[in-house]
Amino acid sequence: MNAPTTLQHLMQADADAPRLREIPYNYTSFSDREIVVRLLGEPAWGLLNQLREERGTGRSARMLYEVLGDIWVVERNPYLQDDLLDNPGRRKLLVEALQHRLGEVQKRRTPEADASRDALVGQLLDLATQAVTQFSERFVRMAKLRSQVQKTLGRLTAKDNIKFDGLSRVSHVTDATDWRVEYPFVVLTPDSETEMAGLVKGCIDLGLTIVPRGGGTGYTGGAIPLTWKSAVINTEKLEAMTEVEMIDLPGIAHPIPTIYTEAGVVTQRVADAAERGGFVFAVDPTSAEASCIGGNIAMNAGGKKAVLWGTALDNLASWRMVTPDAEWLDVVRMDHNMGKI
C-alpha cells in the first residue's frame, strides 16, 4: 500500500535541494531546459547552470524565471494570445512588467565584487531582453499576418472557414499521440474539394506551412504543427460518397466493385456501404468510427482484415490530390492485381 507523505517529512526536506521546475506557470510537458532553450537559446542554459552553482539569495534567478514563465504561459495558451491581441493596453502593461523585472535584475548586478560572474549575468540579461522584445513584436506580426490571411484566403473560402479562435487552434495542436509542439496559426475548414488547390496556393504565398488533417486519430504525428506559422487544413467537411459501383479499371477485363469517397468520409461509413453491396472493405483500423479515408490513404492504414485483403494502398483504384505546387494531380493505378502489393 502507498503510504501518504507526512507533513513532517515534507517540512524536513532540504530547503536547498534543487527543484525540478523553477519556471512558474509551467503545466506543460516541457522541462525548464527546453523552455530556456526555446526562448533564450542553447547557450543560455549553460550560463544558468554555471550561475546556479554560485547562487546567493537566488532572487535575480527567480525574477528571470518569472519573466520566462510569463512569456511561456502566453505562448502555450491561445486564449491568452487572443485576449492580448484584442487588448493592446493590457499587452503593453505585461511587456512593461517583464521589462521592470529585468531592470530589477540589472540593479542587483555587482561587477565590482565578481567581474567574471557579472559578465555571465550580463549575457543572460541581454538574451532575456531580446526575448521580451521578440515576444512583444510577435503580436504585431500575428495581427498583420491574420489580416493578410483573411484577405488572401477569404476570396477562396467562406470567412467562417478561416479560424483563428483559441478553441479551433487547441483542437488541432495534436492528434492521438498527444504530442504538442506548436499551436497552428490558423485552421481552415473548406466546404468543398474544389477549394483545396486555391487554399494550398494561398497558404504557400503567405509562407504558411500546410498540415492536412482528418479525424486526428493518427499515432504517427502526421497532423502535428511543428511551427507557429502553420495552417491546418481540416478535410472533415469533404464527405461526398457513393454506394458500391461496378467500374471498368485500366488493364482489367471485368468490372470491379468500387466506392468513390472524398477525403473526409469516416472509415466506418465506407465499410457499411461495402457491406450493403455484399462486399467487405479491407481497411479496418481500430479508429474506424472516427478516422477518415484521406488519413487511411496517407498512413496506409490496415487492420485485422488487411491480412487477407491488403492495406489502404492495396485497395486504391485511383485518387486525386493537390501537389505542393497547388495543382491537381489525378493518379490511376494500371493493371490492378486485386490483391496485396
C-alpha positions in Angstrom: 0.0 0.0 0.0 1.3 3.5 -0.8 1.7 5.4 2.5 0.8 9.1 2.3 3.7 11.5 2.7 3.5 13.1 6.1 3.6 16.9 6.6 6.6 16.5 8.9 8.5 14.6 6.3 7.9 17.5 3.8 9.0 20.1 6.4 12.3 18.2 7.0 13.1 18.3 3.3 16.3 20.1 2.4 15.4 23.6 1.6 18.4 23.9 -0.7 17.6 20.8 -2.7 17.3 21.7 -6.4 13.7 21.9 -7.8 12.7 20.0 -10.9 10.8 23.0 -12.1 11.7 26.6 -11.3 9.9 28.3 -14.1 6.4 29.3 -12.8 3.1 28.6 -14.6 4.6 25.6 -16.4 2.0 22.9 -16.6 3.2 21.6 -19.9 5.4 18.6 -20.7 8.4 20.9 -21.4 11.2 20.9 -18.9 12.9 24.1 -17.7 15.8 23.4 -20.0 13.5 23.0 -23.1 11.8 26.3 -22.3 15.1 28.2 -21.7 16.5 26.8 -25.0 13.3 27.8 -26.9 13.1 31.3 -25.5 16.8 32.2 -25.0 18.8 29.7 -27.0 21.0 26.8 -26.1 24.0 28.8 -24.6 21.6 30.4 -22.0 21.1 27.0 -20.3 24.8 26.6 -19.9 25.0 30.1 -18.4 22.2 29.4 -16.0 23.8 26.2 -14.8 27.1 27.9 -14.3 25.5 30.7 -12.2 23.3 28.2 -10.3 26.5 26.9 -8.6 27.3 30.3 -7.3 23.8 31.4 -6.4 23.4 33.5 -3.3 19.8 34.5 -2.4 18.5 33.4 -5.8 16.3 36.5 -6.1 17.6 37.5 -9.5 17.2 34.0 -10.8 13.6 33.9 -9.6 12.8 37.2 -11.3 14.4 35.9 -14.6 12.3 32.7 -14.3 9.2 34.8 -13.7 9.9 36.6 -17.0 10.3 33.3 -18.8 7.2 31.9 -17.1 5.0 34.8 -18.2 6.2 34.6 -21.8 5.8 30.8 -21.8 2.2 30.7 -20.4 1.1 33.1 -23.1 2.9 31.2 -25.8 1.2 28.0 -24.7 -2.3 29.4 -24.3 -4.1 30.7 -27.5 -6.9 32.1 -25.3 -4.4 34.5 -23.6 -2.9 35.3 -27.0 -6.4 36.3 -28.4 -7.0 38.4 -25.3 -3.7 40.3 -25.6 -4.3 40.8 -29.4 -7.6 42.3 -28.7 -6.3 44.5 -25.8 -3.1 46.4 -26.8 -3.2 48.3 -23.5 -3.1 45.1 -21.4 -0.4 43.8 -23.6 1.7 47.0 -23.1 1.3 46.6 -19.3 2.5 43.0 -19.5 5.6 43.9 -21.5 6.4 46.7 -19.1 6.1 44.3 -16.2 8.6 42.0 -17.9 11.0 44.8 -18.6 10.6 46.0 -15.0 11.7 42.6 -13.6 14.7 42.6 -15.9 15.5 46.1 -14.7 15.5 44.9 -11.1 17.9 42.2 -12.0 20.1 44.8 -13.7 20.1 46.9 -10.4 21.3 43.9 -8.4 24.4 43.3 -10.6 27.7 43.6 -8.7 30.5 43.9 -11.2 33.0 45.2 -8.5 32.5 42.1 -6.4 33.0 39.5 -9.2 33.6 40.7 -12.7 33.5 37.3 -14.4 30.2 36.3 -12.8 28.7 39.7 -13.6 29.7 39.2 -17.2 27.6 36.0 -17.3 24.6 37.8 -15.8 25.0 40.4 -18.4 24.9 37.9 -21.2 21.7 36.3 -19.7 20.1 39.7 -19.4 20.8 40.6 -23.0 19.3 37.3 -24.1 16.2 37.8 -21.9 15.8 41.4 -23.1 15.8 40.1 -26.7 13.2 37.5 -25.8 10.9 40.1 -24.3 11.3 42.3 -27.4 10.6 39.4 -29.7 7.6 38.5 -27.5 6.2 42.0 -27.9 6.9 42.2 -31.7 5.3 38.8 -32.3 1.9 40.1 -31.5 2.3 42.8 -34.2 3.4 40.2 -36.7 0.5 37.9 -35.7 -2.1 40.7 -36.2 -0.6 41.7 -39.5 -0.5 38.0 -40.7 -4.1 37.4 -39.6 -5.2 40.3 -41.7 -3.3 39.0 -44.7 -4.7 35.5 -44.3 -8.3 36.9 -44.1 -7.7 39.0 -47.2 -6.0 36.2 -49.3 -8.0 33.2 -48.2 -11.3 35.0 -47.8 -11.6 35.1 -51.6 -11.2 31.3 -51.7 -13.5 30.0 -49.0 -16.2 31.3 -46.6 -14.9 33.6 -43.9 -16.3 31.2 -41.2 -13.9 28.6 -42.6 -10.9 30.6 -41.6 -10.5 30.1 -37.8 -8.1 31.9 -35.5 -10.0 31.3 -32.3 -8.4 29.5 -29.3 -10.8 26.6 -29.4 -10.0 25.7 -33.0 -6.3 26.0 -32.5 -6.3 24.0 -29.3 -8.4 21.3 -31.0 -5.8 21.0 -33.8 -2.5 21.2 -31.8 -2.1 17.4 -31.6 -3.5 14.1 -32.8 -3.9 10.8 -30.9 -0.2 11.0 -30.0 -1.0 13.9 -27.7 2.4 15.4 -28.8 2.1 19.2 -28.6 4.8 21.2 -30.3 3.3 24.4 -31.7 -0.3 25.6 -32.0 -1.3 26.2 -35.6 -1.6 29.8 -36.6 -4.9 29.2 -38.4 -7.3 26.3 -39.0 -9.0 26.1 -42.4 -12.2 24.0 -42.9 -13.1 24.1 -46.6 -16.7 23.3 -47.6 -15.8 21.6 -50.9 -13.0 19.8 -52.7 -12.8 22.5 -55.4 -11.5 25.0 -52.8 -8.4 22.9 -51.9 -6.0 23.9 -54.7 -6.7 27.6 -54.1 -6.2 27.3 -50.4 -2.9 25.4 -50.8 -1.6 28.1 -53.2 -2.8 30.8 -50.8 -1.0 29.3 -47.9 2.2 28.9 -49.9 2.0 32.5 -51.0 1.6 33.6 -47.3 4.5 31.5 -46.2 2.4 29.1 -44.1 3.4 25.5 -43.5 0.4 23.3 -44.5 -0.7 20.5 -42.3 -3.5 18.3 -43.7 -5.8 16.7 -41.1 -8.8 14.5 -41.0 -10.2 12.9 -37.8 -6.9 13.4 -35.9 -6.7 9.7 -34.9 -3.2 9.0 -36.1 -0.3 7.8 -33.9 2.5 8.9 -36.2 2.3 12.7 -35.6 1.5 13.4 -39.2 -1.1 16.1 -38.3 1.0 17.9 -35.7 2.2 21.5 -36.5 5.9 22.0 -35.9 6.0 25.8 -36.5 3.7 28.6 -35.3 3.4 29.8 -38.9 1.3 26.8 -39.9 -2.1 26.3 -41.4 -4.1 23.1 -40.6 -6.5 22.2 -43.4 -9.2 20.1 -41.9 -10.9 17.9 -44.5 -13.8 16.6 -42.4 -16.4 18.5 -44.4 -15.4 16.7 -47.6 -17.7 13.7 -47.1 -19.3 13.1 -50.5 -19.6 9.3 -51.2 -21.3 6.8 -53.5 -22.6 3.3 -52.9 -20.8 0.3 -54.4 -20.5 0.8 -58.2 -19.1 -1.6 -60.8 -16.3 0.2 -62.6 -14.0 -0.7 -65.5 -10.4 -0.3 -64.4 -7.5 0.0 -66.9 -6.0 -3.4 -67.7 -8.8 -5.5 -66.1 -11.2 -7.3 -68.3 -14.2 -7.3 -66.0 -15.9 -4.5 -63.9 -14.6 -4.1 -60.3 -16.8 -3.0 -57.3 -15.6 0.4 -56.2 -16.7 3.2 -53.9 -15.9 6.9 -54.6 -15.3 9.0 -51.5 -13.9 12.3 -50.6 -11.1 12.7 -48.1 -13.2 13.4 -45.0 -15.5 10.4 -45.2 -15.3 8.4 -42.0 -13.9 4.9 -42.5 -16.9 3.1 -40.9 -19.3 4.7 -43.5 -17.3 3.1 -46.3 -17.3 -0.3 -44.5 -21.1 -0.1 -44.1 -21.6 0.9 -47.8 -19.4 -2.1 -48.8 -21.5 -4.4 -46.6 -24.7 -3.1 -48.1 -23.3 -4.1 -51.6 -22.4 -7.5 -50.4 -18.6 -6.8 -50.1 -16.0 -6.2 -47.4 -13.9 -3.1 -47.1 -10.5 -4.3 -46.3 -9.3 -1.2 -44.4 -10.2 -1.9 -40.8 -8.3 0.2 -38.2 -9.4 0.4 -34.6 -10.2 4.0 -35.2 -12.8 3.2 -37.9 -15.5 5.1 -36.2 -13.5 8.3 -36.2 -10.7 8.1 -38.8 -11.2 9.4 -42.3 -10.4 7.9 -45.7 -7.8 10.6 -46.5 -5.8 9.7 -43.4 -6.2 6.0 -44.1 -4.5 6.5 -47.5 -1.9 8.9 -46.2 -0.9 6.4 -43.4 -1.6 3.3 -45.5 -3.9 2.0 -42.8 -4.6 -1.7 -42.4 -6.3 -3.6 -39.5 -7.1 -7.2 -39.0 -8.8 -7.7 -42.4 -5.6 -6.4 -44.2 -4.0 -9.8 -43.6 -6.4 -11.2 -46.2 -7.2 -8.3 -48.4 -4.4 -5.8 -48.1 -4.0 -2.3 -46.7 -5.4 1.1 -48.0 -2.9 1.4 -50.8 -3.6 -2.2 -52.0 -7.3 -1.2 -52.4 -6.9 2.1 -54.2 -8.1 2.2 -57.8 -7.4 5.9 -58.3 -7.1 9.1 -56.4 -7.0 12.9 -56.8 -4.7 15.1 -54.9 -3.3 18.6 -54.7 0.5 18.8 -55.3 2.9 21.1 -53.4 2.7 23.4 -56.5 -1.1 23.8 -55.8 -2.0 21.8 -58.9 -4.5 19.0 -59.2 -3.0 15.6 -59.9 -5.1 12.5 -60.9 -3.5 9.1 -60.4 -4.9 5.9 -61.8 -3.5 2.5 -61.0 -2.9 0.4 -64.1 -3.3 -3.4 -64.2 -4.5 -3.7 -60.6 -3.7 -7.1 -59.3 -6.7 -7.0 -56.9 -4.6 -8.1 -54.0 -1.7 -7.1 -51.8 1.2 -5.2 -53.4 
